[in-house]
Amino acid sequence: MNYVELIAGTAGQKCQLFFDDSWSNLSKTITYRVGDTVLASEPIEGVETIVPPKVLATAGLPLEIGITGKNQDNSIIHQEKVFLKFFLKNFF
């Protein structure tokens, strides 16, 4: 996964994902977690996903983004986690 700047309080933030060949033919799910709270979990279609607004609602919280790849038997083949901390930016 490449770095993307996440800005708290915004909507429509796009995140582009890059997978090597080992992810081919797997169903992929992205999960956003703050602490023990899962804020959103949704399937990934293609290489671009939009970060849900509720994930970016509060600035300064550590955010974990996890991606899971499952095969046709629903067995987990890959799991990747990225830990981020994002802050509300003032554009005025």
N, C-alpha and C positions, 0 to 999 in steps of 0.2 A: 504494500500500500504506500503510495506517495504522500508526502506532507501536504496538508491543506490547512489554510488559516481559517479557523472557525471564530466567528464574531458573535458574542452573546447578544441576545435580543433581536436577532434577525431571522428571517424566514427565507427559504429557497436556496440555502447554501448547498452547492453541488460538490460532490466528492467523487473523484475519478479513481477507480480501482484497477490495479494491474495484477494479473494472475499468471503464474508460469504453467507449463503444460500439465503438471501434476493435479491441477484443479479442473482439468477438462472433464466434461461429462458428470460433474458433481452439481447437485442443487446447492446454492449458496444462500446463507442467511446472515444478515448483519444485525448485531445487537448493540444497543447503546445503554450503558449503565453508569449511574452515579452512585458511588458507595454500594450498598446492597440493593438498590432500587433499579429495576430494569425499566427504562423510560420508553423504549420502543424496540421491537424486533420484527424485521420484515425481510421477505425474500429479495435477493439481488437479481435483477434482470439486466444483462449486458455488463458494461464496465462503468456506468455512472449511476450514482444514487443521490437522492436529495436528503440531507439531514433534516429530520423532523423538527419543527419549530419548538416543541416542548423540550427537546434535548438542549437547545440553545437559550432557554428561558432565563437562566440565572448565571451570572458571571462569576468567575473565580473558583468554580468547582472542578475537582479532578474528574475527568470523563474517560471511561474505558469503552473502546470500540472493539467488539469481537466479531470475527467472521468465521463461520462454520461451514464446512463442505461435507455433504452427505452423498453416499452412493445410492443406487436404486433400492438397496435393501434397507435404507434409512440408517445405515451405520455411519458414524462420524469418521471421516478419513483425514480431514485437516481442521485445525483450529488455530487461529492467529489472534493475538490481542495487542492493542496499541493503547497506551495510557497518555492522555493529553490533559493539559490545563489551559483553559481559555479565559479571557478577560474581556469585559465590556469596554469597547473603545469609544471615545468621544470624538465625533467628526465635526463638532462645531467650534 
